[in-house]
Amino acid sequence: MAIDCTPGLTPAVALFRSLGDPTRLAILRRIASGEARVVDLTGELGLAQSTVSKHLACLRDCGLVDYRVEGRQSFYALTRPELLDLLRSAELVLAATGEAVALCPVYGEPADSTTSGVHA
């Protein structure tokens, strides 16, 4: 007999998918240290403005970031301080598991690979 646990997990799955993209995770880690404008993020992360804007829109749609307008500039910040706790907890899990997650045959990245290892 199969157990259908999907309905109760749907929001958590969406949250972890939003965090599973390397660019979005990098943006969140940067914003966790303080507000940032798109121009700040493009310069610091070495990404195109359109890429940063697309990922910020996704994070806004998920309710993880929002912005405030000051003059002609928008400053992005985390909406939930709990997200910092989640990111710190993830770092602790990664430290405790060593290379196990990175070597996962499905979601990890082979040591000699130059691809991202991210699955759609």
LOFI-68135 format. One line per 8 residues: their letters; for each residue x, y, z of N, C-alpha, C, CB. Coordinates in Angstrom, 1 decimal. Atoms other than C-alpha are relative to their C-alpha. Glycine has a CB too. Example, Ala and Ser with C-alpha at 12.3 -4.5 7.8 and 13.67 -1.06 7.14 Angstrom:
<atoms>
as = 0.9,-1.2,0.0,12.3,-4.5,7.8,0.9,1.2,0.0,-1.0,0.0,1.2 ~ -0.9,-1.1,0.0,13.7,-1.1,7.1,-0.8,1.1,0.8,0.4,0.5,-1.4
</atoms>
This chain:
<atoms>
maidctpg = 0.8,-1.2,0.0,0.0,0.0,0.0,0.9,1.3,0.0,-1.0,0.0,1.2 ~ -0.8,-1.2,0.1,1.5,3.3,-1.1,-0.6,1.1,0.9,0.0,0.5,-1.5 ~ 0.4,-1.1,-0.8,1.4,6.3,1.2,0.2,1.3,-0.8,0.8,0.0,1.4 ~ -0.1,-1.3,0.8,0.6,9.6,-0.5,0.3,1.1,1.0,-1.3,0.3,-0.8 ~ -0.4,-1.0,-0.9,2.5,12.2,1.5,0.2,1.3,-0.7,1.2,-0.4,0.8 ~ -0.3,-1.1,0.8,2.8,14.7,-1.3,-0.8,1.3,0.4,-0.4,-0.3,-1.5 ~ 0.7,-1.3,-0.3,0.0,17.2,-0.3,0.6,0.8,1.1,-1.5,-0.3,0.3 ~ -0.5,-0.8,-1.1,1.5,18.1,3.0,1.5,0.4,-0.2,0.0,-0.9,1.2
ltpavalf = -1.4,-0.4,0.3,5.0,18.3,1.5,0.2,1.0,-1.1,0.8,-1.2,-0.3 ~ -0.1,-0.9,1.2,4.2,20.5,-1.5,0.7,1.3,0.3,-1.4,0.2,-0.5 ~ -0.7,-1.3,-0.2,5.2,23.8,0.1,1.5,-0.2,0.3,-0.7,0.7,1.2 ~ -1.5,0.3,-0.4,8.5,22.3,1.5,0.7,-0.3,-1.3,0.1,-1.1,1.0 ~ -0.7,0.4,1.2,9.3,20.8,-1.9,0.2,1.3,-0.9,-0.9,-1.0,-0.9 ~ -0.2,-1.2,0.8,8.7,24.2,-3.6,1.1,0.9,0.6,-1.3,0.8,0.0 ~ -1.0,-0.7,-0.6,10.9,25.9,-1.0,1.4,-0.5,-0.3,-0.2,0.0,1.5 ~ -1.3,0.6,0.3,13.8,23.5,-1.5,0.3,0.1,-1.5,0.0,-1.4,0.5
rslgdptr = -0.3,-0.2,1.5,13.4,23.7,-5.3,0.5,1.4,-0.2,-1.2,-0.3,-0.8 ~ -0.4,-1.4,0.2,13.7,27.5,-5.0,1.4,0.2,0.5,-0.9,0.9,0.7 ~ -1.4,-0.1,-0.5,16.9,27.0,-3.0,1.0,-0.8,-0.7,0.0,-0.4,1.5 ~ -0.8,0.9,0.7,18.2,24.3,-5.3,0.8,0.5,-1.2,-0.8,-1.1,-0.4 ~ -0.7,-0.6,1.1,19.4,26.6,-8.0,1.2,0.7,0.4,-1.0,1.0,-0.8 ~ -1.2,-0.6,-0.4,23.0,27.7,-7.7,0.0,1.5,0.0,1.2,-0.5,-0.8 ~ 0.1,-1.5,0.1,22.3,31.3,-8.8,-0.9,0.5,1.1,-0.5,0.4,-1.3 ~ 0.9,-0.5,-1.0,19.3,31.8,-6.5,0.7,-0.2,1.4,-1.3,-0.8,0.0
lailrria = -0.7,0.2,-1.3,21.3,30.3,-3.6,1.1,1.0,0.3,0.6,-1.5,0.1 ~ -1.0,-1.0,-0.1,24.2,32.6,-4.3,-0.6,1.4,0.3,0.9,0.1,-1.3 ~ 0.7,-1.3,-0.2,21.8,35.6,-4.4,-0.4,0.0,1.5,-1.1,0.2,-0.9 ~ 0.5,0.1,-1.3,20.2,34.5,-1.1,1.2,0.2,1.0,-0.7,-1.2,0.3 ~ -1.1,0.0,-0.9,23.6,34.0,0.6,0.6,1.5,0.1,1.1,-0.9,-0.4 ~ -0.5,-1.4,0.0,24.7,37.5,-0.5,-1.0,0.9,0.7,0.2,0.5,-1.5 ~ 1.0,-0.9,-0.6,21.4,39.2,0.5,0.0,-0.3,1.5,-1.3,-0.2,-0.6 ~ 0.0,0.3,-1.4,21.7,37.4,3.9,1.0,0.9,0.8,0.3,-1.5,0.2
sgearvvd = -0.9,-0.9,-0.7,24.6,39.7,4.7,-0.4,1.5,-0.1,1.4,-0.2,-0.7 ~ 0.4,-1.3,0.0,22.7,42.8,3.9,-0.7,0.3,-1.4,1.1,1.0,0.2 ~ 0.7,-0.4,1.2,20.5,44.6,1.3,1.0,0.1,-1.2,-0.7,1.3,0.2 ~ -0.8,-0.1,1.2,21.7,44.6,-2.3,-0.9,0.5,-1.2,0.7,-1.3,-0.4 ~ 0.7,-0.4,1.3,20.7,46.2,-5.6,0.4,-1.0,-1.1,0.4,1.5,-0.4 ~ -0.3,0.8,1.2,20.6,44.4,-8.9,1.4,0.2,-0.4,-1.0,0.2,-1.1 ~ -1.4,-0.3,0.5,23.8,46.2,-9.9,1.0,-0.5,0.9,0.1,1.5,-0.2 ~ -0.9,0.5,-1.0,25.5,45.1,-6.7,0.2,-1.5,-0.3,-0.5,0.2,1.4
ltgelgla = 0.0,1.5,0.2,24.5,41.4,-7.4,0.7,-0.3,-1.3,-1.4,-0.5,0.1 ~ -0.7,0.3,1.3,25.6,41.5,-11.0,1.5,0.1,0.1,-0.6,0.9,-1.2 ~ -1.4,-0.2,-0.2,29.0,42.9,-10.1,0.6,-1.1,0.9,0.3,1.3,0.5 ~ -0.6,0.9,-1.0,29.6,40.6,-7.1,-0.1,-1.5,-0.5,-0.7,0.1,1.3 ~ 0.2,1.4,0.4,28.3,37.4,-8.7,0.5,-0.2,-1.5,-1.4,-0.4,0.1 ~ -0.5,0.2,1.4,29.6,38.1,-12.3,-1.1,-0.5,-0.9,1.1,-0.9,0.0 ~ 1.1,0.4,0.8,26.1,37.6,-13.8,-0.6,1.1,-0.7,-1.0,-0.7,0.9 ~ 0.7,-1.0,0.8,24.1,39.4,-16.4,-1.2,0.5,0.8,-0.5,-0.6,-1.3
qstvskhl = 1.2,-0.6,-0.7,21.4,41.8,-15.2,-1.2,-0.7,-0.2,-0.1,1.5,-0.5 ~ 1.2,0.8,0.3,18.7,39.8,-16.9,-0.1,-1.3,0.8,-0.1,-0.3,-1.5 ~ 0.0,1.3,-0.8,19.8,36.6,-15.1,-0.3,0.3,1.5,1.4,-0.6,-0.1 ~ 0.2,-0.3,-1.4,19.9,38.3,-11.7,-1.5,0.4,0.2,0.9,1.2,0.5 ~ 1.4,-0.5,-0.1,16.5,40.0,-12.3,-1.0,-1.2,-0.1,-0.3,1.0,-1.1 ~ 0.9,1.1,0.2,14.9,36.7,-13.4,0.0,-0.8,1.4,0.5,-0.9,-1.1 ~ -0.1,0.8,-1.3,16.2,34.9,-10.2,-0.6,0.8,1.2,1.4,-0.4,0.3 ~ 0.6,-0.8,-1.0,15.1,37.8,-8.0,-1.5,-0.1,-0.1,0.5,1.4,0.0
aclrdcgl = 1.5,0.1,0.2,11.6,37.6,-9.5,-0.5,-1.3,0.6,-0.3,0.2,-1.5 ~ 0.4,1.3,-0.5,11.5,33.9,-8.7,0.0,0.0,1.6,1.0,-1.1,-0.5 ~ -0.1,0.0,-1.4,12.6,34.5,-5.1,-1.1,0.9,0.6,1.4,0.5,0.4 ~ 1.1,-0.9,-0.5,10.1,37.3,-4.7,-1.4,-0.8,-0.1,-0.1,1.3,-0.9 ~ 1.2,0.8,0.2,7.3,35.0,-6.1,-0.1,-1.0,1.1,0.0,-0.7,-1.3 ~ 0.0,1.0,-1.1,8.3,32.5,-3.4,-0.1,0.6,1.3,1.3,-0.9,-0.1 ~ 0.1,-0.7,-1.3,8.1,35.1,-0.7,1.3,0.0,0.8,-1.1,-0.6,0.8 ~ -1.3,0.0,-0.7,11.8,34.8,0.2,0.7,1.3,0.0,0.9,-1.1,-0.6
vdyrvegr = -0.6,-1.4,0.0,12.9,38.3,-0.8,-1.0,1.0,-0.4,1.3,0.0,-1.0 ~ 0.8,-1.1,0.4,11.3,41.6,-1.3,1.0,1.2,-0.2,-1.2,0.3,1.0 ~ -0.9,-1.2,0.2,12.6,45.1,-2.1,-0.7,1.2,0.5,0.3,0.1,-1.5 ~ 0.5,-1.4,-0.4,12.2,48.7,-1.0,0.6,0.9,-1.1,0.4,0.4,1.4 ~ -0.5,-1.0,1.0,12.5,51.6,-3.4,0.5,1.2,0.7,-1.2,0.4,-1.0 ~ -0.6,-1.2,-0.5,14.8,54.5,-2.6,0.4,0.8,-1.3,1.2,-0.2,1.0 ~ -0.2,-0.7,1.2,14.7,57.1,-5.4,-0.2,-0.9,-1.2,1.5,0.5,-0.1 ~ 0.2,0.9,1.1,15.3,55.1,-8.6,0.6,-1.3,0.2,0.7,0.7,-1.2
qsfyaltr = -0.7,1.3,-0.3,17.0,52.2,-6.9,-0.9,-0.9,0.9,1.3,0.3,0.8 ~ 0.7,1.0,-0.8,15.5,49.0,-5.5,1.0,-0.8,0.8,-0.8,-0.9,-0.9 ~ -0.9,0.7,-0.9,17.2,47.4,-2.5,-0.7,-1.3,0.4,0.3,0.8,1.2 ~ 0.6,1.3,-0.3,16.5,43.6,-2.1,0.5,-0.5,1.4,0.4,-1.0,-1.1 ~ -0.3,0.6,-1.3,16.4,41.9,1.3,-0.8,-1.2,0.3,-0.2,1.1,1.2 ~ 0.8,1.2,-0.4,15.3,38.7,2.9,-1.3,0.4,0.7,0.9,-0.9,0.9 ~ 1.3,-0.3,-0.7,11.7,38.7,4.0,-0.2,-0.8,1.3,-1.2,-0.4,-0.9 ~ 0.1,0.8,-1.2,12.1,36.0,6.6,1.4,-0.3,0.6,-0.7,-1.4,-0.4
pelldllr = -1.3,0.3,-0.7,15.0,35.9,9.1,0.2,-1.5,0.2,0.1,0.8,1.3 ~ -0.2,1.5,-0.2,14.3,32.2,9.6,0.8,-0.7,-1.2,-1.4,-0.6,0.1 ~ -0.7,0.6,1.1,15.8,31.6,6.2,1.5,0.0,0.3,-0.2,0.9,-1.3 ~ -1.4,0.0,-0.4,19.2,32.5,7.7,0.3,-1.3,0.9,0.4,1.2,0.8 ~ -0.1,1.2,-0.9,18.6,29.7,10.3,0.1,-1.3,-0.9,-1.1,-0.1,1.0 ~ 0.1,1.1,1.0,17.7,27.3,7.4,1.4,-0.2,-0.7,-1.1,0.2,-1.0 ~ -1.3,0.0,0.7,20.9,28.2,5.5,1.1,-0.5,0.9,0.3,1.3,-0.6 ~ -1.0,0.4,-0.9,23.0,27.8,8.6,-0.1,-1.5,0.3,-0.1,0.8,1.3
saelvlaa = 0.3,1.5,-0.3,21.4,24.4,9.4,0.5,-0.8,-1.2,-1.4,-0.2,0.3 ~ -0.4,0.7,1.2,22.1,23.3,5.8,1.6,-0.1,0.0,-0.5,0.7,-1.3 ~ -1.5,0.0,-0.1,25.8,24.3,6.3,0.5,-1.0,1.0,0.5,1.4,0.3 ~ -0.3,1.0,-1.1,25.9,22.2,9.5,-0.2,-1.5,-0.5,-0.8,0.2,1.2 ~ 0.2,1.3,0.6,24.4,19.2,7.7,1.1,-0.4,-1.0,-1.4,-0.1,-0.6 ~ -1.1,0.3,1.0,26.9,19.5,4.9,1.3,-0.3,0.6,0.1,1.2,-1.0 ~ -1.3,0.2,-0.7,29.8,19.8,7.3,0.0,-1.4,0.7,0.2,1.1,1.1 ~ 0.1,1.3,-0.7,28.5,16.7,9.2,0.1,-1.2,-1.0,-1.2,-0.1,0.8
tgeavalc = 0.1,1.1,0.9,28.0,14.6,6.1,1.3,-0.1,-0.9,-1.2,0.0,-0.9 ~ -1.2,0.0,0.8,31.3,15.5,4.5,-0.3,0.1,-1.5,0.9,-1.2,0.3 ~ 0.2,0.0,1.5,31.4,14.7,0.8,-1.2,-0.8,-0.5,1.2,-0.5,-0.7 ~ 1.1,0.9,0.4,28.3,12.4,0.9,-1.0,0.7,-1.0,-0.7,-0.5,1.2 ~ 1.0,-0.6,0.8,25.9,14.9,-0.6,0.6,0.4,-1.4,-0.5,1.3,0.7 ~ -0.7,-0.4,1.2,28.4,16.2,-3.2,0.2,-1.2,-0.9,1.3,0.7,0.3 ~ -0.3,1.2,0.8,29.1,12.7,-4.3,-1.3,-0.8,-0.4,0.9,-0.9,0.7 ~ 1.2,0.7,0.3,25.4,11.7,-4.6,-0.1,-0.2,-1.5,-1.2,0.9,0.5
pvygepad = 0.0,0.2,1.4,25.0,10.0,-8.0,-1.2,0.7,-0.7,-0.2,-1.5,-0.2 ~ 1.1,-0.7,0.7,21.7,11.8,-8.7,0.2,1.5,0.0,-1.3,-0.4,0.7 ~ 0.0,-1.4,-0.1,22.2,15.3,-7.4,1.4,0.6,0.2,-0.9,0.5,1.1 ~ -1.3,-0.4,-0.2,25.9,15.5,-6.7,0.7,0.3,-1.3,0.8,-1.0,0.8 ~ -0.8,-0.4,1.1,28.7,16.6,-9.0,1.2,-0.9,0.0,0.3,1.5,-0.1 ~ -1.2,0.8,0.0,31.4,14.2,-10.1,1.2,0.9,0.2,0.1,-0.8,-1.3 ~ -1.2,-0.7,-0.3,34.8,15.3,-9.0,0.7,0.6,-1.2,1.0,-0.8,0.8 ~ -0.7,-0.5,1.2,36.1,15.7,-12.5,-1.0,0.7,-1.0,0.7,-1.2,-0.7
sttsgvha = 1.0,-0.7,0.9,32.9,17.3,-14.0,0.2,1.5,0.0,-1.4,-0.4,0.5 ~ 0.0,-1.4,0.1,32.7,20.8,-15.2,-1.4,0.5,-0.2,0.9,0.5,-1.2 ~ 1.4,-0.4,0.1,28.9,20.8,-15.4,-0.6,0.3,1.3,-0.9,-1.0,-0.8 ~ 0.6,-0.4,-1.3,26.6,22.1,-12.7,-0.6,-1.0,0.9,-1.0,1.1,-0.3 ~ 0.6,1.0,-0.9,25.0,18.9,-11.5,-1.4,0.3,0.4,0.9,-0.2,1.2 ~ 1.3,-0.4,-0.3,21.7,20.7,-11.3,-1.0,-0.6,-0.9,-0.2,1.6,0.0 ~ 1.1,0.7,0.8,18.6,18.8,-12.4,-1.2,0.9,-0.1,-0.3,-1.3,0.6 ~ 1.2,-0.8,0.2,15.6,20.5,-13.9,-1.2,-0.7,0.6,-0.3,0.3,-1.4
</atoms>
